[in-house]
């Protein structure tokens, strides 16, 4: 039988679904990055508002955006162990409410004791906001009002009122607010679960591709020369042959891996000898062990029973050698593939048993 061997680099067996998962992750990351380019800050300032009062109107020019919306973020600044109820309103030029929100802001702290130990804690919830999508260009007014103010003692302060020319009620404390108004803001909150979902998927896809295919040979021995036989082949079936090597502390950094493949008649159809580098693990400056691997890709155009024989040299330092052969493999990138072709005119259609 005449055997022809041809080497050719091909992208034919790349697994596209791994890149679909990777592309989904990249798209989400790109959305995060692109969201900042659409934002435009309209207002960024600090204001003070008294109890029962409203801030002077802040004028906002609202313009339609292809992406994003108008976002108003207001953060109260209040003493610890107090609470504050405030209202945010967006009003049009006729004083009609376009959007509004009421926030019960609070700030608390204290001391904890447990099993003879102690410490302090602090929690707060001070931020409120509005999102408005512009349908047309218009001028709006932003107003912040303080409705209630309560101290830790439980005493609730209310606005002073005028009764018979006398002021009644507690003096209204001033409350500080940080106002940030931006237009063209893209809400990235839904992107977080998307990102955390696609990243593991992409990682799993990258690790899964080398394991795609039917494992027809898995031979592990505590020596340097595993061999086994399997029936495989076909013009559309990529065969991945992988040799994994574990060596002891006496191993050199370079090893020679010899691979011989025979057909069902015992005829040699392929032979190669490759030099591989070991990944050496060191501890306290001394070599502990080494690991290395060799991966080759084949197309056996004739389906047959093939024997795979491996020999690693020098063999004295080899602790373990594993031979793995997968049929129907896929790749992450273009690979050099070894095509084993036989002249069918000079071979029998019958395949002898392995």
C-alpha positions, 0 to 999 in steps of 0.5 A: 500500500502506498502512503502519502503524508501531507502537512497543511495549516487549516482553520476548517476545524475551529469551534465557532461557538467558543468565539460566540461566547467570547464575543458575547463577553466582549460585547458586554465589556464594550457596552460598559466602555461605550456608555461613558462616551454618551454622557454629558454632565449638565449640573454638578453642585452642592446646595443647602435646603431648610426644613419645609423649603425648596431649593431655587430651580435649577434649569436643565435643557433636555434634549433627545438622545439616540442612546441613554436618558437624563439622570438626576442623582441627589445625595443627602448629607446628614448627621449620624443617627438622623433621618430625612425625607426629601423630594425631587421634582422635575417641572416644565415651564408651566410648573407641571410635574414631569417626574418626581421621587420621594426619598427617606434618607437615613444614617445610623451608627453604633457599637457592637459587643460579642464574646468580649469583643467590641467594635463600631458599625455605620450604615446609611441610605442617602441617594435618590435619583430620577431617569427621564427619556426625552421625547422632545427638546424642552427646558425643565426645572429641578427642585429639591424639597425637604419634607421631614427631619428626625433626630435619633431621639425620635423627635420629629422636626416640622416646618415652622408655621406662622400663627397670630404673628408668632412662630410655632415649631422647631427651627428648620435645620439646613440640609446639604445635598449633592446634585449630579445631572447627566444626559445620555446616561446608559443604564449599565445595571443589567450589564452586570449579570450579563457580564458575570454570566458570559465570562464563566461561559467563555472560560468554560468554552475555551477549556472545553474545546480541547476536550471535544471529540470521542476519546478512542485511546486513553493510555497512562503508564508509569513509564515512557512508552505507552501504546494502544490501538483504535479504529478511527479515521475519515476525511471529515474527522480531525484526530487530536493526539496528545502526549503528557509527560511527568518527570522527576527531579533528574530530568533534563529540561528538553525531552525527545518524544517519538511517535510511530503510527501503524495501520491494521497491516502493521505498516508504518504510516507516520513517524516523527520525533519532536523536542519538547520543553519541560515546565520545571517546578522548583522549590528552594532552588532545587528541581522537584519535578517537570511536566510537558506535553506534545499535541499533534493533529491528523486526518486519516483519510482511510478509516482503519485500525491504527496503532499509536506508539510513543517513546520518550527519551531519555526515559530514566527520569520519566515518572508517567506518560499519558497517551490520549487520542480523540476523534472528531476534535475541534480547535481554537485556532488554525492548526498544522494538520498532518494528512495521512492519505492511502492509495485505495487502488492498492489496498483491500476494502476489508479492514483486518481486525485490530 
